[in-house]
Amino acid sequence: MSETKLTKNQSLVLGILESHPSPLSAYSILDQLTDAGLRAPPQVYRALEKLIDYGLIHKLESINSYVACQHRHCGSHQVTSFAICDSCERVSEIINAEFEKTLHELAENAGLTPKHSTVEIHGLCNACSGIEN
């Protein structure tokens, strides 16, 4: 993303997401920002939409929550993947060129020209499953 000037609300929402270790719902974000002047859900949702457009955050559809982007230049990828722990809610963003290429080929073989894909993989992280790294 080039230097985009964020509004006050966008900066507040981004700050909450960057400082929180697990995904947050829009209402959780609103709850944390009421003292900062955000009072209505549309204020948060507008900020979230713009932050997604700017490539600074991602929406995790399967859990209806948001996370700050963990990689620079995310917008240059057609595939963004996430490993989501169902126990501790830890989220790891995965960028993998080979996986992106394979998914692109699968889509083309199905007669689709892909624009963007999000893959969410649920399971237990090593810490929650007791597996040592």
ABEGO torsion letter per residue (X at the ends): XBBBBBBAAAAAAAAAAAABABBBBAAAAAAAAAAAGBABAAAAAAAAAAAAAAGABBBBAAAGBBBBBABBGAAABABBBBBBBAAAGBBBBBBBAAAAAAAAAAAAAAGBBBABBBBBBBEBBAAAAGBBX
